[in-house]
Each structure stands twice: as C-alpha cells, then as structure tokens.
Amino acid sequence: MNEWTSYSVGQVARWQGGFAFPSSAFVEDGIPIVRMSDLKGGRLDLSACEKVPAAYHQQLRDFALRDGDFLMGMTGSLENYALVGSQDLPALLNQRVGRLVWRSDTVEKKFAILALLSEDFKRHADKEAAGAAQKNISPSQIERFCFPCPIESSEQRRIAEILTTVDEAMEQTEALVGKLEQMKAGLMHDLFTRGVTPDGHLRPTRQEAPHLYHPTPLGWLPKEWSPGLLSDYLDPSNGIKPGPFGSSLTKDIYTSSGYRIYGQEQVIAGSLEVGDYYISAAKFVEMRMFEVQEGDILLSLVGTVGCVLVVEPPFEPGIINPRLMRLRPLPGRTVPQFIRHLLLTADIRRQIDSLAGGGTMPVINGKVIRRLRAPLIERKEQERIVQRIASLEAKIESSTTHLAKLRQQKQGLMQDLLTGRVRVKAPGPS
C-alpha cells in the first residue's frame, strides 16, 4: 500500500496577499479588483466589483490574476474561496484576498487546494486567530499549515478526481435550483396577473386576448377578478391578530413543556418545529385569544418583516409571540396557502415595504395589513393557483434536499480521503 507523508503549505507553494487599492482609484470602467465579497462558493462574481484604471494592470503585474488561480479570503469566516477562470480575466488581487502561487512537483495542486478547504485547515485558522475580535490570517500562518498527503501523485490525483466529481454534481444541482427559483418567480407573476382557467392553463395575456381583461384601480385584471383588499380574504371578526404585548409574555413565565410559543424563528426558518419556548396550561387559557389553529397564516412583524408560514398538521398547540401576526382566512372562501403566496408576490411586497415604518428596523402592524390592496379571486381558482405553485415548489424542495445530501457526502469524503482513513486505488499504467 502506498505510504503517506506530511507537507506544509509553504513547502509546496507561496501564499500571496493582495494589494491595498485606495478607494480614490476606483473608476466606472476599468480593470476589476477581486475583494472577499466577490468570492462566491468556488466562483468569482464580478458583477458588483470595484474597478481601477487599466494602467494598474501593467503597474501591478505581480497582483494580476491568472487562469486557474486559487483565491481565499483572509479575514472573517476564512471560508470564502474561488477558482479563477479565463472568463474572469483580466483582474487584480485586492487586499485581504490571497492566492496560492504553486512551486512543487511532488504535490498535485488540486490536492493541496482541497487540504486548504478541509476542516483541519479551519481548525488551524481558528487557532492562529485565537483571541482576535475578527479572524485574520497572514500568509506566513497559512504557509505553516501542515496536511497529510499520499506520496504517490496518482493517488493524490484520484482523490482530487473523486471530490471534483462531487463538486460538479453540486454545481449542477445548484444551477437547477437557481433555474427552478427563476421559473417560480416568473410563474408567480403570471398566476397573479393572468390566473388559471378551469382546464388548468394560464389565461392568454392581455395583449393576446384583451377581451378577457378589464381595467381596475389595481391595473388590468381578468374579468373574473375584482379589485379589493387582502383583508377581504380574512375572517372579519378575528382575521387579523397581532401578538400580545411583550410585558404579558416575559421569559420568567416560560416552561420546559406545555403549550408552544410561536415566534419569528419558526416563520423565518419555515418550520413549526424550530424553537423550544413553552408556557403552562394556565397561561395558555389566559392568552387563548392568541392561539394558533390549523390554516392560520403567521406573519413576521419586526426587522425581517413579511416572512410567511401556514399552520399545517402536525403542530403543537400554542400561541403567537409579540413579533408575529396571525391571519385567519375566511372559512369556505379562502385557501390558506393562497394567502401565503399572495403575501409573497412582488406587488404585495412593494406595498409592505412602502407602508412599513420603524426607520432602520421596519415594523408592520394590523393597519398595514388592512391597507394592502389585492385582486379578489374565487376559491376554485385559488386552488388551481396553489396547485400550480405546489408542483414547482416540490421540485425545488427535492433538488434542495439532494444538494444538502451532496454537501454532507462531500464533507464526509473529505474527512475520509484527505486523512487517509479511507484509501483509494489509483489507476495503474495503461
């Protein structure tokens, strides 16, 4: 069996930090400079980068990027990295971003890059940055990092190939998720401007069939729709219920079990199972007006406003906290998931953003909800709209779950393969 040895980064490469470009040098049209914010999970995203005059590319040749460069952030999480492609050039290396300058024939570059992306390197960086308010790591600290490595280059290449294959599968799945999300955004626009006919198809556009639409204060709507308010979909007596005053639900009354307290953490996470705050049965009876029921829509009110979650089985009995609002649909008139989707449309989001107060921390309340304008659509068509969105959301969820499994698989493979815990058989000579 082939043996393993250990190398430091400094034995096989030099770590080069970037140049400190002054902000006074930034121009509208010039050579991109790569900052930490431009490192996007393995790729460069220069769509919002700063630029400097083209003359800098000649003056600072030592900081000019090359095809295949491995870049990594040197401040903060130390987990931002990217591989430079020919499409990213020309570009220059900015401060607090470093690159690996290769100088070895004994270690495959791809293998060393994987070592720098490993959990062992993260622990090394944590140790080197211990005690600092913000993680910072220098070239010399990176070059001191030691990593195990097979002596045979063929085994190094095989390990890199296996992990690269997983990376490619992750990239393809990420691209699919992104495409599906774009499709959902387009579908949402169409569904809430054109709707779905009884045969399950989108109505033709107004340009294609103007006789199917009529002008309203909300713009052109299908003739089967009428202008109204979002509150028209809600129970008139108990449809809009903000959470209790904070003084009536303080932490000293929390219990380890009993009736759950639902807050923004569940809504933002999109799961009713998140969190572990409870109140006693006696307190629940006292605050029953804030109870959640199946079909209720929970809406976040402060800071991260406008996140939406529908209460669906299984869920624990409980109440909302002061940072949530409970919307209760009109029985027999409204499909709860339809309200969730309606609240997330671009038009409703614009209205919420316009009406939300609170300055640096937006806040919405019952008055904001009552002022939201929306098209009024019959229940049968609501159901068809929800069904169309649910079908696409199922595909997004499936792909997202697959992506999470691939990430977990890669993490396990890196731990096994980069330490020699699991050996791979390198291909023999042909």
Secondary structure, DSSP 4 states (H G I P E B T S, - for coil): ---EEEEEHHHHEEEEE-B---GGG-BSSSEEEE-GGGEETBEE--TT-EEE-THHHHHTGGGB--TT-EEEE-BTTS--EEE--GGG-S-EEBTTEEEEEE--SSS-HHHHHHHHTSHHHHHHHHHHTTT-SS-B--HHHHHT-EEEEESSHHHHHHHHHHHHHHHHHHHHHHHHHHHHHHHHHHHHHHHTTT-B-TTS-BPPPTTT-GGGEEEETTEEEETT-EEEEGGGGB-TTTSEEEPPPGGGS-GGG-BSSSEEEE-HHHHHHT-TT----EE-HHHHHHTGGGB--TT-EEEE-BSSTT-EEE--SS---EEE-TTEEEE-BPTTT--HHHHHHHHTSHHHHHHHHHH-BSTTS-B--HHHHHH-EEEE--HHHHHHHHHHHHHHHHHHHHHHHHHHHHHHHHHHHHHHHTTTSS--------
